[in-house]
């Protein structure tokens, strides 16, 4: 199991489009993916679950991966969240 903290920089947070981009990448991995915001947890492969977090700019999220490709998975997904800009 791996975990990584990420701070959202995207001004409008994890709304539908960025959540869809995240889920599309997440579904390429066999590992289980959880995103935590405070005490809430979301399935990283579910757009609805991610959007229910209500994550906005400046929120600290923790990505947790568990499975055979967890290292590559967490590296790519952490980088994706950190690199999302206001256009996405």
Residue frames as a rotation matrix with the C-alpha (Angstrom) as fourth column:
UNK 1
0.585 0.811 0.000 0.00
0.811 -0.585 0.000 0.00
0.000 0.000 -1.000 0.00
UNK 2
-0.637 -0.745 0.196 1.25
0.756 -0.654 -0.031 3.47
0.152 0.128 0.980 -0.93
UNK 3
0.537 0.798 -0.274 -0.04
0.814 -0.575 -0.080 6.93
-0.221 -0.180 -0.958 -0.03
UNK 4
-0.624 -0.686 0.375 0.75
0.765 -0.634 0.112 10.42
0.161 0.357 0.920 -1.28
UNK 5
0.095 0.607 -0.789 -0.49
0.583 -0.676 -0.450 13.86
-0.807 -0.417 -0.418 -0.19
UNK 6
-0.564 -0.148 0.812 -1.52
0.787 -0.393 0.475 16.25
0.249 0.907 0.339 -2.94
UNK 7
-0.364 0.458 -0.811 -2.72
0.287 -0.774 -0.565 19.85
-0.886 -0.438 0.150 -2.70
UNK 8
0.230 0.551 0.802 -5.24
0.949 0.055 -0.310 20.87
-0.214 0.833 -0.510 -5.37
UNK 9
-0.679 -0.520 -0.518 -4.10
0.354 -0.850 0.389 23.88
-0.643 0.081 0.762 -7.38
UNK 10
-0.678 0.512 0.527 -6.98
0.581 -0.067 0.811 23.90
0.451 0.856 -0.252 -9.86
UNK 11
-0.924 0.259 0.283 -9.11
-0.345 -0.882 -0.320 26.97
0.167 -0.393 0.904 -9.07
UNK 12
-0.050 0.999 -0.014 -12.39
-0.929 -0.042 0.368 25.13
0.367 0.031 0.930 -9.52
UNK 13
-0.188 -0.088 0.978 -11.35
-0.793 0.602 -0.098 21.88
-0.580 -0.794 -0.182 -7.84
UNK 14
-0.957 -0.156 0.245 -12.36
-0.034 0.897 0.441 18.36
-0.289 0.414 -0.863 -8.80
UNK 15
-0.034 0.958 -0.283 -15.51
-0.724 -0.219 -0.654 19.13
-0.688 0.183 0.702 -10.75
UNK 16
0.752 0.527 0.396 -16.83
-0.198 0.754 -0.626 16.85
-0.629 0.392 0.671 -13.51
UNK 17
0.847 -0.408 -0.341 -14.13
-0.352 0.053 -0.935 17.28
0.400 0.911 -0.099 -16.16
UNK 18
-0.152 -0.966 0.211 -11.04
-0.892 0.042 -0.450 16.83
0.425 -0.257 -0.868 -13.93
UNK 19
-0.031 0.216 0.976 -12.75
-0.705 0.687 -0.174 13.97
-0.708 -0.694 0.131 -12.10
UNK 20
0.912 0.405 0.064 -13.44
-0.220 0.615 -0.757 12.27
-0.346 0.677 0.650 -15.43
UNK 21
0.472 -0.829 -0.302 -9.81
-0.598 -0.049 -0.800 12.70
0.648 0.558 -0.519 -16.51
UNK 22
-0.319 -0.582 0.748 -8.63
-0.946 0.241 -0.216 11.24
-0.055 -0.777 -0.627 -13.19
UNK 23
0.304 0.542 0.783 -11.01
-0.496 0.792 -0.356 8.25
-0.813 -0.281 0.510 -13.41
UNK 24
0.919 0.010 -0.395 -10.01
-0.375 0.334 -0.865 7.53
0.123 0.942 0.311 -17.01
UNK 25
-0.010 -0.994 -0.109 -6.35
-0.719 0.083 -0.690 7.24
0.694 0.072 -0.716 -15.94
UNK 26
-0.299 -0.089 0.950 -7.20
-0.905 0.343 -0.252 5.38
-0.304 -0.935 -0.183 -12.73
UNK 27
0.660 0.677 0.326 -9.09
-0.525 0.726 -0.443 2.68
-0.537 0.122 0.835 -14.60
UNK 28
0.526 -0.571 -0.631 -5.88
-0.589 0.291 -0.754 1.77
0.614 0.768 -0.183 -16.45
UNK 29
-0.553 -0.791 0.262 -4.52
-0.701 0.272 -0.659 0.24
0.450 -0.548 -0.705 -13.24
UNK 30
-0.097 0.449 -0.888 -5.34
0.213 0.881 0.423 -2.97
0.972 -0.148 -0.181 -11.42
UNK 31
-0.858 -0.348 -0.378 -4.68
0.426 -0.070 -0.902 -1.40
0.288 -0.935 0.208 -8.00
UNK 32
0.315 0.887 -0.338 -7.42
0.935 -0.228 0.272 -0.24
0.164 -0.402 -0.901 -5.68
UNK 33
-0.682 -0.503 0.531 -7.42
0.451 -0.861 -0.235 3.58
0.576 0.079 0.814 -5.51
UNK 34
0.346 0.727 -0.593 -8.84
0.937 -0.237 0.256 5.64
0.045 -0.645 -0.763 -2.65
UNK 35
-0.435 -0.388 0.812 -8.86
0.280 -0.916 -0.287 9.43
0.856 0.102 0.507 -2.38
UNK 36
0.057 0.410 -0.910 -9.24
0.997 0.021 0.071 10.88
0.048 -0.912 -0.408 1.11
UNK 37
-0.374 -0.076 0.925 -10.28
0.058 -0.997 -0.058 14.42
0.926 0.032 0.377 1.99
UNK 38
-0.272 0.184 0.945 -10.39
-0.925 -0.321 -0.204 14.95
0.266 -0.929 0.257 5.73
UNK 39
-0.503 0.122 0.855 -12.50
-0.471 0.791 -0.390 11.99
-0.724 -0.600 -0.341 6.96
UNK 40
0.620 0.760 -0.195 -14.25
-0.545 0.239 -0.803 11.35
-0.564 0.604 0.563 3.62
UNK 41
-0.529 -0.734 0.427 -13.07
-0.121 0.562 0.818 8.60
-0.840 0.381 -0.386 1.29
UNK 42
0.475 0.639 -0.604 -13.80
-0.720 -0.112 -0.685 8.17
-0.506 0.761 0.407 -2.41
UNK 43
0.400 -0.277 0.874 -13.31
0.505 0.862 0.042 5.33
-0.765 0.424 0.485 -4.85
UNK 44
-0.258 -0.646 -0.718 -10.70
-0.258 -0.670 0.696 6.67
-0.931 0.365 0.006 -7.29
UNK 45
-0.962 -0.053 0.267 -12.38
0.225 0.398 0.889 4.84
-0.153 0.916 -0.371 -10.16
UNK 46
-0.083 0.994 0.070 -15.81
0.996 0.084 -0.015 6.47
-0.021 0.068 -0.997 -9.65
UNK 47
-0.603 -0.105 0.791 -16.60
0.354 -0.923 0.147 9.97
0.715 0.369 0.594 -10.93
UNK 48
0.422 0.863 0.279 -19.60
0.030 -0.320 0.947 10.31
0.906 -0.391 -0.161 -8.61
UNK 49
0.661 -0.223 -0.716 -17.57
0.741 0.347 0.576 9.24
0.120 -0.911 0.395 -5.59
UNK 50
-0.443 -0.896 0.010 -14.78
0.893 -0.443 -0.079 11.72
0.075 -0.026 0.997 -6.37
UNK 51
-0.446 0.329 0.832 -17.17
0.148 -0.890 0.431 14.60
0.882 0.316 0.348 -7.01
UNK 52
0.619 0.737 -0.270 -18.95
0.341 0.057 0.938 13.86
0.707 -0.673 -0.216 -3.70
UNK 53
-0.076 -0.729 -0.680 -15.74
0.996 -0.017 -0.093 14.86
0.056 -0.684 0.727 -1.90
UNK 54
0.891 0.445 0.092 -16.40
0.447 -0.895 -0.005 18.47
0.080 0.045 -0.996 -2.91
UNK 55
0.106 -0.955 -0.276 -12.66
0.840 -0.062 0.539 19.08
-0.532 -0.289 0.796 -3.25
UNK 56
0.960 0.198 0.199 -11.73
0.270 -0.844 -0.463 22.68
0.076 0.498 -0.864 -4.06
UNK 57
0.346 -0.879 0.329 -8.54
0.084 -0.320 -0.944 24.68
0.934 0.354 -0.037 -4.61
UNK 58
-0.174 -0.573 0.801 -6.15
-0.780 -0.416 -0.468 24.39
0.601 -0.706 -0.374 -1.69
UNK 59
0.755 0.483 0.443 -7.67
-0.652 0.621 0.436 21.17
-0.065 -0.618 0.783 -0.30
UNK 60
-0.454 -0.888 0.079 -5.20
-0.887 0.458 0.053 18.52
-0.083 -0.046 -0.995 0.76
UNK 61
0.720 0.641 -0.265 -6.03
-0.676 0.734 -0.062 15.09
0.154 0.224 0.962 -0.60
UNK 62
-0.300 -0.767 0.567 -4.39
-0.709 0.577 0.405 11.77
-0.638 -0.281 -0.717 0.15
UNK 63
0.407 0.322 -0.855 -4.22
-0.826 0.530 -0.193 9.23
0.391 0.784 0.482 -2.64
UNK 64
-0.119 -0.373 0.920 -3.93
-0.683 0.703 0.197 5.64
-0.720 -0.605 -0.339 -1.46
UNK 65
0.283 0.162 -0.945 -3.14
-0.862 0.475 -0.177 2.78
0.420 0.865 0.274 -3.83
UNK 66
-0.135 -0.289 0.948 -3.02
-0.668 0.733 0.129 -0.92
-0.732 -0.616 -0.292 -3.08
UNK 67
0.864 0.436 0.251 -2.26
-0.141 0.689 -0.711 -3.59
-0.483 0.579 0.656 -5.63
UNK 68
0.491 -0.691 0.530 0.22
0.738 0.653 0.168 -5.01
-0.462 0.308 0.831 -8.11
UNK 69
-0.066 -0.503 0.862 0.93
0.852 -0.478 -0.213 -1.71
0.519 0.720 0.460 -9.91
UNK 70
0.686 0.479 -0.547 0.56
0.721 -0.547 0.426 0.64
-0.095 -0.686 -0.721 -6.91
UNK 71
-0.125 -0.819 -0.560 3.91
0.577 -0.519 0.630 2.42
-0.807 -0.244 0.538 -7.37
UNK 72
-0.864 -0.170 0.475 3.34
0.503 -0.363 0.785 3.42
0.039 0.916 0.399 -10.99
UNK 73
0.025 0.985 0.169 -0.31
0.843 -0.111 0.526 4.17
0.537 0.129 -0.834 -10.27
UNK 74
0.563 0.225 -0.795 0.30
0.736 -0.575 0.359 6.56
-0.377 -0.787 -0.489 -7.39
UNK 75
-0.494 -0.813 -0.309 3.10
0.498 -0.556 0.666 8.34
-0.713 0.175 0.679 -9.24
UNK 76
-0.782 0.207 0.588 0.96
0.533 -0.267 0.803 9.03
0.323 0.941 0.098 -12.31
UNK 77
0.219 0.976 0.023 -2.22
0.795 -0.192 0.575 9.98
0.565 -0.107 -0.818 -10.43
UNK 78
0.302 -0.201 -0.932 -0.41
0.738 -0.569 0.362 12.26
-0.603 -0.797 -0.024 -7.96
UNK 79
-0.759 -0.648 -0.071 1.33
0.415 -0.564 0.714 14.00
-0.502 0.512 0.697 -10.82
UNK 80
-0.480 0.667 0.570 -1.96
0.692 -0.111 0.713 14.35
0.539 0.737 -0.408 -12.68
UNK 81
0.532 0.738 -0.414 -3.72
0.833 -0.371 0.410 16.06
0.149 -0.563 -0.813 -9.75
UNK 82
0.106 -0.575 -0.811 -0.76
0.568 -0.634 0.524 18.37
-0.816 -0.516 0.260 -9.08
UNK 83
-0.836 -0.540 0.100 -0.49
0.364 -0.409 0.837 19.40
-0.411 0.736 0.539 -12.72
UNK 84
-0.027 0.891 0.454 -4.18
0.992 -0.034 0.125 20.13
0.127 0.453 -0.882 -13.39
UNK 85
-0.954 -0.271 -0.126 -4.62
0.283 -0.956 -0.083 23.78
-0.098 -0.115 0.989 -14.19
UNK 86
-0.492 0.798 -0.348 -7.62
-0.184 -0.486 -0.854 26.05
-0.851 -0.356 0.386 -14.42
UNK 87
-0.476 0.284 -0.832 -8.31
-0.879 -0.126 0.459 24.99
0.025 0.950 0.310 -18.00
UNK 88
-0.778 0.110 -0.619 -9.21
-0.057 0.968 0.244 21.43
0.626 0.225 -0.747 -16.96
